[in-house]
Amino acid sequence: MISWLVRGSCAIAIFAAGMLGALEKWSGSQPNAAFERHAGNSAKRALEVGIEQALLDRSTTPSHLLLLAKHLNELDPLHPLPFEVVLTLELEEESKARATIAASHALARDPRRVAPRLFLIQEAVSAGTLSDAMEQIDQLSRVWRPRLVDIVDTLIGLSADPSARDALLRKLEQEPAWGRQFASRLPVAAASPDFAFRVYQLYPDFQRKYLSEIIRAGRPDAAYLAWLQFQTSISPESLNEPYDNTFQGKEAAQPFNWVIDSRHAEFMPAGGLYVVYFGRGRPQIAMQVMALTPGVYRLTSMPRGTWTQADGGLEWIVSCISGEQLSVVPILPSSRADSCSFLPGYGPYPGHWYRR
């Protein structure tokens, strides 16, 4: 069971089931029922069940809980649970220093324990030691895989705090277990532009997502400039429109590079696009976004292959990002090039889509 504690702009996950946070005073002195039910089992397992149940429902007094923890520690000095008992009781008394020591001892005995790790994350963020918090979160993500999405969303919340971004980027540079999830879930429109750009420099597999979100937000020029900055290995001479106009399969982020539907097409080893289409549906086989300045342009293609009337047809469609269609060119089998001229508009969006 998880709740979310918000301090400033930082959202930190903590246990709400009596483990962490401000605890109410414990009451009652009846022997723990779970302990009695398991009396026939091993003493160690019975103590574990009794302590875990007591921590969840606060069904016994602190003194009785400490007695259970003492017995478990005697049976297994390397067991982390007695130190989680101390952690819980020290938090009840608001003794953060002793609680921190108890959490550290628990994790030294078992680094997979979640509650002590969450407490140390909370304390690191509260103290402003964000590098320590990032390290603890990284450790948590390795052992708490079922809640990885929650961990990532918490980190995305932290990225809203300017003081946390450098620590996040330093950890992302190390390619942590949560790095790809972070890049896939980061809401580009709401993130700091500089921070988002650096994230997707580190995770190029998600650059298409990043660029597409900027385009959808109505900023194709900003998306194209970001794309140019990503392409450190591209020479200016190769930046023709469309990019990779001979279908060599060049490496560059989409959608300013060809987006190919692999069910219908693939790049040929010597250049060109091999297309198989049986006339069913209207798939978008190849698409690219281009940033064209106003002027007159000619689209030319040289198709080769066999067609039958039953196969349907292929065509190039040139349209504005806003949806305005500029030209449709049927692709026909012939020895001549198919071509058309079109005039981009002078509106606020100079980018145009190629579709095949």
N, C-alpha and C positions, 0 to 999 in steps of 0.2 A: 504494500500500500504506500503510495507516494503522495506527498503534497508539495506545493511549490512556495518557497519563501522568497519574497522579493525585497532586496535591499538596494536602494538607489535604482540603478538600471540593471542590476545583476539578478538573474533568476537562478537559484541553486536548489537542487533536489535534496530533500531531507526525508527521513522516515517520520511518519506521523503516528505510528503505532506504539508510542511510548519509548522508542529507542532513543530518539533525539528530540531536541526542542525543549520547551518549557513543560515540565511534567507536573501533574497534579500530585498532591501528597498521597502516598500509598496508604491503604487502610486494610484492616482485617488481619487475622492471625491464624486462619484455618490452614491445615496442611494442604499442600497443592494436590488437587485431585488427580492431575495427570501423573504425578509422581507415584501416587498410590496405585493407579491402574497398571503402571508398568513395573510394579515392584517385583514381579516374577521374571522380568527381563534382566539383562545385565545392569549392574548398578550404574555404570557409566552412561548407558543409553537412557536410563530412567532419569538421571540427573539432567542430561541434555534436554530431554523433553520437558521436564519440570521447569527448568530455567527459561527455555524459549517461550513456553506458555505463560509463565509469570511476567515476562517482559512484554508480552503482547496484551494481556488483559489485566495486569496489575492486581492479580488475585491473591497476593501475599504481602507481608510487611517487608520493608527493606532488610531488617535483621534476619528474617527467615530466608530471603533471597541470597543474602551474603553467606548464610550457612550452607545453602545448596552449592554456591559458587566455590566455597572453601573445600567442600567434599570433592567436587569435580576436579579442583586443582590438585588435591592430594592424589586422586586416581590418575590424573594425566596432567603433569606440570606444563606440558606444551600445548594444552587446549586453549583456544582464544576466547571461549565463551565467558570464563570468569572475569576477564578484563572488560568484556562488553557490559557485564553487570556493573563493574566499577565505573565505567564510562557513563552509564545511564544514571547511576546514583550521584555521581559527581556533578552531572548536568542538573539534576534536581536541586542540588545545593548551590548551583551557579558557580562552581569551581572549574573554570575553563582550563586553567593550567594543569590541574590534576587529570581532568578529562582527556586532555591532549596526550598526556603520558600514557594513560590507559589505552587510548586508541592506538598509539604507536606500538605498545606491547602486544595488543591483539593482532595487528597486522604483521608484526614480526613472527608470530606463531602461525598465521595463515593469511597470506597476502590476498586471498580471494574473498575475505569478509567484506561485505558491502557497507554495513552501518558505520564502522569506524572510518572507512574511506570517505563516505559522504560527510561525516563530521569534520574531517581534516580539510576537505575541499571548502566547506563553509567557513572554517576558521581562516584559511589562507586568503579567501576572497575578502573577508571582513578586515583582515590585516593589510590588505592591499598587496600581498605577495603573490601576484598573479602567475609568475613562473612556477611557483610551488603548486598553485591550484591546477595549472595545466598539466603538470607532472602527475598529480593525483588523479585527475580526470582521465588521463591517458591510461593509467593503471586500471582504473575502474572499467573503462571501455573494454579491456581485454577479458575481464572476468564476468561482466554483467551483460553478456551479449543480448539476452531477450529485451533489455531496455536500451539498446544502442540508439534507437531513434530518439528516445527521450533525452539521452545524454547529448546527442548532436543538436537537438532543438534548444537545449539549455546553453550550449556553446554559441549557437547562433544568437540567442538572446544576449549573451555576454558581448558579442561583437558590436552591439549598439553602443557600448561604453568605449569611447576613444582610448582610454587608458588600458583596455584589455586587448586591443587589436595587435599590438606588436608581439605580445606574448603568444597570442593565437597563431600569428604568422610564423613565429619561430618554431612552434610545435608542428604546424602544418608542413614546414620544410622537411621535417623528419619523417614524413609520410606515416602518420600514426594510423591505428586500426580504424579510426573514425574519419580519416581525412576525405575519402571518396564520398562517404555519406554526407559530409559537411558541404562539399562542393555541389553535390546533386540537390541538396535541400535549401541552400542559401537563396533567399528571395532577392534577386538582383535589384529589382526596382526599389526595395526598401533599404538596401545595404549602402554603406559608404562607397562611393564610386572607386576611390583609390584602393580601399581594402578589397573590394570585389575583384578588381583587375588583378591584383597581386595573387589572390586565391586562384584565379583561373590561369595565371601564368604557371603556377605550381601544378595544376591539374588540367593539362591540355585536353584530356578526353572529354571534358565538360565545357569546352569553349563554345561549342555550337549552342548549348543551352544558354550560356551567358550572352552571346551575341544575339540570339533569337529573342531573348527577353528584352534586350535594349531596343531592338527593332519594333517589337510589339508595343513598347512604351512610346513609340513615335519619334525615336531618335536614331534613324538609320545612319546619319553622318557620324555620330559618336560610336556606333557599332563598327563602322568601317575603319575609323581611326584606330580603335582598339585592335581590330583584326590586323592592320598594318603593323602595329607594335608587337603583336604576337609572332609575326612571321620574320624572325631575325635572320633566317637563312635564305630569304627570297631576294633576288636581285631586282632592282627597279626595272630592268629590261623585260622581266618576265611578267610584270603586272599589266597584262593586256586585258581587254574585256571581250568575252568572259575569260576569267582566269582558267588556265589549262585548256585553251581552246582546241587543242588537238587530242584531248582525252588521253593524256599520258599517265593519269592516276597520280598526279603530284600531291605531295603532302601539304596541307594547309587546312585551317579550320573552316568548317561549314558554318553558315550557308553561303559565304563568299567564295566557296569552292563547290564543286559538283556534289550534290546529294543524289546518290544513285539508289534506285530500288533494286536490291540484289535478286529479287524474284524474277526480274525481267531483263537485267542488263549487267554487264561487267566490262571492266577495262581490258582491252586487248594488249598483249605483250609488246607489240610494236607500235602502239598508239591506236586510238579509235575506240569506239564504244560498240560492243556486240550486244544487240537487242533481240530478244525473243518475245513476241506478243501474238496471242492467238485470237485477238478480237473480243475478249471478254472484259467487260467493265471499261473504265476510263482511268487507268493508273497513271500516276505522275512518275514517269520513268527516270527522268533526269531534271534537276532543278538547280539553279544558282541565282543568288542575289547579286546585282551589279549596281554600283554607284555611278550613274551616267550624268554628265553635265548636259544642259540643253544643247541641241544640235541635231543634225540629220545623221542617222546611222543605217548601215546595211548589214543585215544578218544573212550569212551564207553558210550552207552545209552541203556536204557531198556524200549522199547516202549510197550504199551498195547492198545488194541482197535480192531476195525473191519475195514477191507479194502475191496474194490471191485476193479476190473480192471477199471471200469468206473470212479473211484474216482481219478485217477492219482496216484501220489506217493509223498512221502516226502523223503528228504535227508539232511544230514549234508554236508556242504561245508566248508572246511578249506582253507583259502587263505591268502596271504600276503597283507599288506596294499597297496603295489605297484600293486596288481592285480594278481600276480602269484598264480595259484591254486595248492594247495599241495595235497588235497585229497577230494574225494566225496564218501560218505557212504550212500547207500540207507537205509531207515528206514523201516523195515519189521515187520509185526505182528508175533511174535513167543515167545516162552518161554525163549529164550536165548538173551543175550545182543548183540547188534550190535557194532562192534568195528573196529578200524583201527589204524595203526601206521603211523606217519609222522615225517619228519625231517625238522625243520625250517632252513631256509638258514642263511648264515653268512653275509648278506648284511647290509646296514646302517639302516634298519628298522626292529627291532626285533619283532614288534607287529604283531599279526595275527587276522583275523576276523573269528569268528564262525558265520555261518548262518544256519538257519533251515527254 
